[in-house]
Structure formats: C-alpha cells, structure tokens
Amino acid sequence: MPARVAGAKIRRAARLLLFRSGARPGVKGWELVKALGGDYLEVVKALNAALEQLGLEVVAVDEEGRRLRMEGDLRRALFLVVLKEPPTIEEAKTSGWRIDDLAVLAASLLYLLARGGSAPRSELASVLKAKFKGPRLGYALERLIRLGYLEEDGEQVKIGWRSRVEIDLDKLVGVSGLSPPPRGEPG
C-alpha cells in the first residue's frame, strides 16, 4: 500500500498520464519527477490504487516495451496507463478501432510470433492478403506501424513496442491454439 499522497498530486499524475501530449502515448519518468517531485513513484502507486477500480493500471516500460518494476530509478522509463484486461469488441469499436484492423493486428502478431518476432514485409503482406480482402490492408498495416504496434527495420517487420506493452502476447498465442497443451493433457 503506497504511503499517503496528496490528492492534488494524484490528480496531476492522472492528467499527465491520461491526456496525450504528443504522437507517442505516455510520459517519461523525468517528466513525472519534474511535475510531481522526487516522490513520483509513490504518487504513481497511489494513482494505480485508484485506477484499479476502473480496470486500468499504470505501467513503466523501457525503450523496447518491456515492463519494469515500480522501484529504483525510472527517470528514463516511459509510464503509460493500460487496460488490465482485454477490451470487449464494443469498447474496441468506440475507441476508434475497426474490427478488420484488429483482425489484421492479431493475424500479424500471430504470424510474427510464429516466425520468431520478425518477418520480411513482403511475406507478411502476402500472408495477410490471403486472409483479408480489400484495399484497406495496406492502410491498416501502415497505421499499425505508425502507432507502434508493428515496427519496420529495413525490409523486416517486427512486433512493436506497443504490442508488447498493451497486448498479452502469451494469451493471444494461447487463444489461437498455437501453444502446446499442458503436459499430461490430450492435444
């Protein structure tokens, strides 16, 4: 349980984290230190306690999108508010996502996971074209790259930092049936 933190600091932290100020979501740790003071981690922990009732949580991630523990020096980390559970279809629709874009994201992530995390862009595009019809496919792929859910590295497409932060990739693979069944259970 975090130490008692002033309500004004919690409100300020919520405003910083919930309202996007640039193209990339989140707030750097050093920005939180500047706005909230040296006890910024205690403020974030108190905010987390309040957000838990709403099904949200604040996470700290490194440049690669790996989650970090809420301890130590996190001034270089990126702090984001994420959903604790996957959104419903209705929630995803009202947040600006099209169902076909979500399907392209899921198929892309599953394909990239099966290929060790990256694949040539042309190969990914041909797999997606076999599954999804229509002119929106190129736009959807570009949007996923622009938003950070996928990343381009030359001709390779990789799983993006936002996918690692916002999506439970283990659960995605488990739901898809690609993960092996637990030992002792029939496959």
Backbone torsions as a table, in degrees:
resi	resn	phi	psi	omega
1	MET	NA	124.3	-179.0
2	PRO	-66.9	153.5	177.4
3	ALA	-61.9	161.3	-179.6
4	ARG	-62.7	126.0	-177.5
5	VAL	-123.2	141.2	-179.6
6	ALA	-59.9	137.1	-180.0
7	GLY	-59.0	-33.7	-179.9
8	ALA	-63.7	-38.1	178.9
9	LYS	-69.0	-38.2	178.9
10	ILE	-65.2	-43.3	177.6
11	ARG	-61.4	-43.0	179.4
12	ARG	-62.6	-43.9	178.5
13	ALA	-61.9	-42.5	179.1
14	ALA	-61.5	-43.6	180.0
15	ARG	-64.3	-41.6	178.8
16	LEU	-63.0	-42.4	-174.1
17	LEU	-82.9	-29.3	-175.1
18	LEU	-89.0	-24.4	-178.8
19	PHE	-104.8	120.2	-177.1
20	ARG	-70.0	135.1	180.0
21	SER	-111.9	-5.6	180.0
22	GLY	-151.9	-165.6	-178.8
23	ALA	-71.8	-30.7	-177.8
24	ARG	-101.1	129.3	-179.4
25	PRO	-69.8	160.0	175.4
26	GLY	100.5	173.0	-178.4
27	VAL	-134.5	135.3	177.0
28	LYS	-71.0	150.8	180.0
29	GLY	-57.8	-40.1	-178.9
30	TRP	-64.3	-30.3	176.6
31	GLU	-69.1	-36.8	176.5
32	LEU	-66.4	-40.2	177.5
33	VAL	-59.9	-45.1	-178.6
34	LYS	-63.5	-40.7	-175.6
35	ALA	-84.3	-32.3	-171.7
36	LEU	-112.2	-18.8	-177.9
37	GLY	100.1	179.9	-175.9
38	GLY	-64.2	-20.4	179.6
39	ASP	-92.5	27.6	-176.1
40	TYR	-57.6	-33.8	179.7
41	LEU	-67.0	-37.1	176.5
42	GLU	-65.8	-37.7	177.8
43	VAL	-64.9	-43.8	179.5
44	VAL	-63.7	-40.0	178.1
45	LYS	-64.8	-39.4	177.0
46	ALA	-66.4	-40.5	176.2
47	LEU	-62.4	-40.6	177.9
48	ASN	-58.3	-41.1	178.8
49	ALA	-61.8	-38.8	179.0
50	ALA	-72.2	-38.0	-177.9
51	LEU	-73.8	-22.5	-178.1
52	GLU	-56.8	-37.9	179.1
53	GLN	-63.6	-23.3	-178.4
54	LEU	-96.2	0.4	-178.7
55	GLY	78.5	23.9	180.0
56	LEU	-120.5	160.9	174.0
57	GLU	-151.0	153.1	174.6
58	VAL	-94.3	130.6	176.8
59	VAL	-123.5	151.8	173.9
60	ALA	-110.8	133.3	-178.6
61	VAL	-131.7	155.8	175.3
62	ASP	-88.2	-172.9	-176.6
63	GLU	-62.6	-26.5	-179.0
64	GLU	-86.7	-6.8	-178.6
65	GLY	91.5	9.7	177.9
66	ARG	-81.6	134.4	-179.9
67	ARG	-69.1	142.7	179.9
68	LEU	-115.6	154.4	174.8
69	ARG	-71.5	149.7	179.9
70	MET	-83.4	63.4	178.1
71	GLU	-155.6	160.1	179.3
72	GLY	79.4	-159.3	-177.9
73	ASP	-90.0	107.4	-178.4
74	LEU	-114.7	27.8	-178.6
75	ARG	-65.3	-25.6	179.7
76	ARG	-92.4	-6.9	-179.1
77	ALA	-76.4	160.6	174.1
78	LEU	-105.0	128.5	179.7
79	PHE	-103.4	132.0	-178.5
80	LEU	-136.8	153.0	170.9
81	VAL	-98.8	125.9	-179.3
82	VAL	-129.1	162.9	175.3
83	LEU	-74.4	141.2	177.2
84	LYS	-77.4	-27.5	179.9
85	GLU	-128.1	157.8	177.9
86	PRO	-60.5	145.7	179.2
87	PRO	-73.2	156.2	172.5
88	THR	-74.9	167.4	177.7
89	ILE	-59.2	-41.7	-179.6
90	GLU	-63.4	-41.9	178.7
91	GLU	-64.6	-40.5	179.3
92	ALA	-63.8	-42.1	179.5
93	LYS	-62.4	-45.0	-176.9
94	THR	-73.5	-13.7	178.3
95	SER	-90.0	5.7	175.6
96	GLY	102.0	2.6	179.4
97	TRP	-92.5	136.8	171.2
98	ARG	-88.5	147.9	-179.3
99	ILE	-61.1	-39.9	179.9
100	ASP	-67.6	-32.0	175.4
101	ASP	-67.3	-39.9	176.2
102	LEU	-63.4	-38.5	178.4
103	ALA	-65.8	-40.7	177.3
104	VAL	-63.5	-42.0	177.8
105	LEU	-61.9	-48.6	-179.0
106	ALA	-61.5	-45.7	179.9
107	ALA	-64.1	-40.7	178.7
108	SER	-62.8	-46.5	-179.4
109	LEU	-63.2	-43.4	179.2
110	LEU	-62.6	-42.5	178.9
111	TYR	-64.1	-45.4	-180.0
112	LEU	-65.3	-39.2	177.1
113	LEU	-62.7	-40.0	178.6
114	ALA	-67.0	-25.4	-180.0
115	ARG	-97.6	14.6	177.7
116	GLY	85.2	13.8	175.4
117	GLY	107.5	-12.8	178.1
118	SER	-152.1	159.8	178.5
119	ALA	-159.4	157.0	174.7
120	PRO	-60.5	140.9	-177.8
121	ARG	-58.5	-41.5	-178.6
122	SER	-62.8	-37.8	178.8
123	GLU	-66.9	-45.7	178.1
124	LEU	-61.5	-43.5	-179.6
125	ALA	-62.4	-40.4	-179.6
126	SER	-69.0	-36.2	175.9
127	VAL	-64.4	-44.1	-180.0
128	LEU	-66.3	-37.6	178.9
129	LYS	-64.3	-31.2	177.9
130	ALA	-69.9	-27.5	-177.3
131	LYS	-96.2	-33.9	-173.5
132	PHE	-122.9	132.3	-180.0
133	LYS	-103.6	157.7	173.5
134	GLY	110.7	163.9	-175.6
135	PRO	-77.8	-10.1	-176.0
136	ARG	-76.6	-12.0	-173.2
137	LEU	-59.5	-46.7	179.2
138	GLY	-62.2	-42.0	177.8
139	TYR	-63.0	-44.5	-179.1
140	ALA	-62.0	-43.2	179.6
141	LEU	-63.3	-44.3	177.9
142	GLU	-62.4	-40.1	179.3
143	ARG	-63.6	-43.1	179.5
144	LEU	-63.1	-36.0	176.9
145	ILE	-70.0	-45.6	-179.3
146	ARG	-61.1	-38.5	-178.9
147	LEU	-79.9	-9.9	177.1
148	GLY	92.9	7.1	177.5
149	TYR	-77.6	-28.0	172.0
150	LEU	-127.9	154.9	178.4
151	GLU	-129.1	145.1	174.5
152	GLU	-101.8	135.9	175.2
153	ASP	-133.3	89.5	-173.0
154	GLY	69.1	-123.4	178.0
155	GLU	-91.6	-1.1	-179.2
156	GLN	-93.0	146.4	171.5
157	VAL	-113.0	132.5	-178.4
158	LYS	-123.0	164.9	173.7
159	ILE	-66.7	129.7	-176.0
160	GLY	-83.5	165.2	-176.9
161	TRP	-62.7	-36.8	-178.8
162	ARG	-69.4	-32.7	175.5
163	SER	-63.8	-41.2	179.5
164	ARG	-66.6	-31.2	-178.9
165	VAL	-83.1	-47.7	-168.2
166	GLU	-94.7	-15.4	-174.9
167	ILE	-119.0	132.4	174.7
168	ASP	-79.7	93.6	-174.6
169	LEU	-65.1	-34.1	177.2
170	ASP	-62.8	-42.4	179.1
171	LYS	-67.7	-38.3	178.3
172	LEU	-60.4	-45.5	178.6
173	VAL	-66.1	-40.4	179.1
174	GLY	-63.3	-40.6	179.6
175	VAL	-67.3	-33.7	-176.3
176	SER	-74.5	-14.4	-178.8
177	GLY	86.1	8.2	179.8
178	LEU	-82.5	-22.6	-179.2
179	SER	-80.4	144.6	-179.4
180	PRO	-68.2	150.4	178.2
181	PRO	-67.9	154.9	177.5
182	PRO	-59.6	152.4	-179.3
183	ARG	-57.4	141.7	176.8
184	GLY	86.4	-6.2	179.2
185	GLU	-108.5	144.6	179.5
186	PRO	-65.6	145.4	-179.7
187	GLY	-90.4	NA	NA
